[in-house]
Amino acid sequence: MNAANPILLISLFLCTGSALAQTDDKEPAAVIEFGAAANRSLTEGQSSVGPTVAAEATPIENWLELEVGVTPLFRRHSTEWSIDLLFKKPWTLSDKMEFMLGVGPEWIHTNAYGIKMDSVAAEVAPDFMFWPSARHRLGWYLEPSYEYKFGPRHEHSLAISGGLLIGIP
């Protein structure tokens, strides 16, 4: 039994080394988005702005990307927090440019004039990603979107967000 311990340790060391070896694949394991967002309600005619942050991962290469994002939007006497989950189909246009079409649910918490309301929405978002280098470590994005709230007023809105992309190896 004692003779098996060194062999086991050497085997684990060799397997761990090959598992940690990095490939030359240029795609990062995840992408973090930091940016700004502007939203215009088509129902109420109100506009709001705020920061946005999201994380994106690729469970099925060239077929599915998942993005989870949080956006607080502010306007006079109103704050709106939204959390969305987008299922995106990616298309690689070149080494430096990608396009994705995303669809998914959204949870929205609104506090307007002291009245708090939660609602569920559906969102459609085309996403344009630009990478200055083929390594995809730093880039920028532009993401227009359409949102339909299933709340009491069935609000429709258009939004645009854009900012910095950071690829996580």
C-alpha positions as a printed NumPy array, in Angstrom:
array([[  0.   ,   0.   ,   0.   ],
       [  2.882,   2.384,   0.743],
       [  4.427,   1.784,  -2.701],
       [  1.137,   2.832,  -4.352],
       [  1.112,   6.281,  -2.665],
       [  4.027,   7.774,  -4.694],
       [  2.589,   6.385,  -7.936],
       [ -0.798,   7.863,  -7.081],
       [  0.763,  11.259,  -6.274],
       [  2.783,  11.287,  -9.52 ],
       [ -0.321,  10.323, -11.534],
       [ -2.366,  13.082,  -9.921],
       [  0.417,  15.604, -10.563],
       [  0.685,  14.641, -14.248],
       [ -3.1  ,  14.681, -14.767],
       [ -3.418,  18.035, -13.019],
       [ -0.664,  19.505, -15.194],
       [ -2.375,  18.471, -18.408],
       [ -5.752,  19.691, -17.134],
       [ -4.339,  23.118, -16.325],
       [ -2.534,  23.509, -19.657],
       [ -4.084,  26.321, -21.656],
       [ -5.073,  25.95 , -25.261],
       [ -4.512,  28.558, -27.942],
       [ -8.269,  29.169, -28.15 ],
       [ -8.837,  32.911, -28.362],
       [-12.3  ,  32.863, -26.785],
       [-12.432,  33.843, -23.107],
       [-14.223,  31.619, -20.589],
       [-16.491,  34.545, -19.627],
       [-17.005,  38.171, -20.604],
       [-17.841,  40.96 , -18.163],
       [-19.697,  44.035, -19.487],
       [-19.509,  47.438, -17.77 ],
       [-21.417,  50.301, -19.329],
       [-24.177,  52.86 , -19.363],
       [-27.818,  52.428, -20.35 ],
       [-30.566,  54.771, -21.546],
       [-34.22 ,  53.763, -21.644],
       [-37.267,  55.417, -23.243],
       [-40.78 ,  54.278, -22.337],
       [-42.955,  54.206, -25.453],
       [-46.07 ,  54.002, -23.257],
       [-45.339,  56.817, -20.779],
       [-42.931,  58.942, -22.824],
       [-40.408,  59.063, -19.94 ],
       [-36.639,  58.57 , -20.253],
       [-34.179,  57.231, -17.708],
       [-30.443,  56.521, -17.538],
       [-28.07 ,  54.526, -15.381],
       [-25.117,  52.142, -15.212],
       [-25.245,  48.5  , -16.264],
       [-23.155,  45.417, -15.545],
       [-23.473,  41.908, -16.976],
       [-21.626,  38.607, -17.163],
       [-21.727,  36.329, -20.169],
       [-20.682,  32.691, -20.608],
       [-20.799,  30.198, -23.487],
       [-22.261,  26.8  , -22.546],
       [-22.571,  25.634, -26.203],
       [-19.901,  27.008, -28.547],
       [-21.333,  28.843, -31.603],
       [-24.915,  28.099, -30.476],
       [-25.729,  29.526, -27.061],
       [-24.436,  32.27 , -24.815],
       [-26.043,  33.147, -21.497],
       [-25.962,  36.693, -20.166],
       [-27.079,  37.825, -16.706],
       [-27.266,  41.576, -16.177],
       [-28.286,  44.172, -13.611],
       [-29.299,  47.731, -14.532],
       [-30.498,  50.493, -12.203],
       [-32.271,  53.269, -14.136],
       [-32.932,  56.701, -12.669],
       [-35.253,  59.58 , -13.541],
       [-36.936,  62.293, -11.513],
       [-38.887,  60.744,  -8.6  ],
       [-38.33 ,  57.211,  -9.937],
       [-35.825,  54.371,  -9.676],
       [-36.054,  51.108, -11.597],
       [-33.886,  48.042, -10.98 ],
       [-33.919,  45.287, -13.578],
       [-32.295,  41.866, -13.649],
       [-32.345,  39.989, -16.933],
       [-31.309,  36.604, -18.285],
       [-30.723,  36.567, -22.029],
       [-30.313,  33.468, -24.171],
       [-28.156,  34.586, -27.104],
       [-27.32 ,  33.033, -30.453],
       [-23.824,  34.223, -31.491],
       [-22.496,  34.851, -35.   ],
       [-18.792,  35.578, -35.521],
       [-18.517,  38.158, -38.294],
       [-14.716,  38.428, -38.114],
       [-11.851,  37.951, -35.633],
       [-12.7  ,  41.371, -34.211],
       [-16.496,  41.592, -34.49 ],
       [-19.373,  39.468, -33.189],
       [-23.15 ,  39.775, -33.391],
       [-25.605,  38.094, -31.04 ],
       [-29.375,  38.054, -30.859],
       [-30.724,  37.59 , -27.36 ],
       [-34.174,  36.896, -25.925],
       [-35.132,  36.337, -22.328],
       [-37.056,  37.169, -19.167],
       [-36.53 ,  40.193, -16.972],
       [-37.572,  41.049, -13.408],
       [-38.176,  44.761, -12.744],
       [-38.546,  46.53 ,  -9.402],
       [-39.845,  50.115,  -9.696],
       [-40.085,  52.783,  -6.998],
       [-41.95 ,  55.81 ,  -8.411],
       [-43.222,  58.567,  -6.12 ],
       [-42.933,  56.188,  -3.152],
       [-45.033,  53.453,  -4.796],
       [-43.135,  50.182,  -5.211],
       [-44.05 ,  47.66 ,  -7.872],
       [-42.537,  44.419,  -9.17 ],
       [-43.204,  43.101, -12.654],
       [-41.964,  40.552, -15.146],
       [-40.977,  41.485, -18.688],
       [-39.697,  39.954, -21.91 ],
       [-36.674,  41.436, -23.647],
       [-35.207,  41.183, -27.145],
       [-31.656,  42.475, -27.589],
       [-29.319,  42.449, -30.584],
       [-25.729,  42.775, -29.35 ],
       [-22.734,  44.071, -31.306],
       [-19.302,  43.279, -29.829],
       [-16.09 ,  44.848, -31.096],
       [-12.647,  43.509, -30.131],
       [ -9.568,  45.593, -31.117],
       [ -7.362,  42.48 , -30.984],
       [ -8.094,  38.904, -31.975],
       [ -7.287,  37.758, -28.398],
       [-10.668,  39.117, -27.127],
       [ -9.33 ,  40.454, -23.827],
       [-10.647,  44.042, -24.045],
       [-13.336,  45.427, -26.294],
       [-16.543,  47.399, -26.397],
       [-20.186,  46.658, -27.108],
       [-23.395,  48.302, -28.255],
       [-26.725,  46.673, -27.361],
       [-30.116,  48.152, -28.333],
       [-33.14 ,  46.371, -26.833],
       [-36.922,  46.223, -26.736],
       [-38.773,  45.426, -23.517],
       [-42.409,  44.5  , -22.878],
       [-43.616,  44.557, -19.255],
       [-46.403,  42.192, -18.234],
       [-47.347,  44.544, -15.369],
       [-50.582,  46.508, -14.989],
       [-49.782,  49.127, -17.663],
       [-48.158,  46.729, -20.187],
       [-45.342,  49.201, -20.749],
       [-43.26 ,  49.034, -23.941],
       [-39.79 ,  50.554, -23.968],
       [-36.679,  50.894, -26.082],
       [-33.215,  50.991, -24.565],
       [-29.593,  51.147, -25.596],
       [-26.549,  50.243, -23.609],
       [-22.881,  50.309, -24.41 ],
       [-19.537,  50.102, -22.734],
       [-16.438,  48.067, -22.008],
       [-15.966,  44.314, -22.494],
       [-13.439,  42.423, -20.382],
       [-12.625,  38.851, -21.38 ],
       [-11.867,  36.507, -18.478],
       [ -9.436,  33.759, -19.612]])
